[in-house]
Amino acid sequence: MTESSGAQAIVEDVFRKVAEAGLAGPEQQEWV
């Protein structure tokens, strides 16, 4: 993501929640 650091922070927060749910995998990591 190159739009802004704010957008990146949001993406990282979403990914963190997904990881906490135990669903984080290669597919999710691809779009991060």
C-alpha positions in Angstrom: 0.0 0.0 0.0 1.4 3.3 -1.0 -1.6 5.6 -0.5 -0.7 6.7 3.0 0.6 5.5 6.3 -2.9 5.8 7.8 -4.3 3.4 5.2 -1.5 1.0 6.0 -2.2 1.2 9.7 -5.8 0.3 9.0 -4.8 -2.7 6.9 -2.4 -3.9 9.6 -5.1 -3.6 12.2 -7.5 -5.6 10.1 -4.8 -8.3 9.5 -4.1 -8.4 13.2 -7.7 -9.1 14.0 -7.8 -11.8 11.4 -4.7 -13.3 12.9 -6.2 -13.3 16.3 -9.2 -15.2 14.9 -6.7 -17.9 13.7 -7.6 -17.3 10.1 -4.3 -15.7 9.0 -2.6 -17.7 6.2 -0.8 -17.3 2.9 -3.9 -16.0 1.2 -4.4 -13.2 3.7 -0.7 -12.3 3.8 -0.8 -11.8 0.0 -3.0 -8.7 0.1 -1.2 -7.2 3.1 
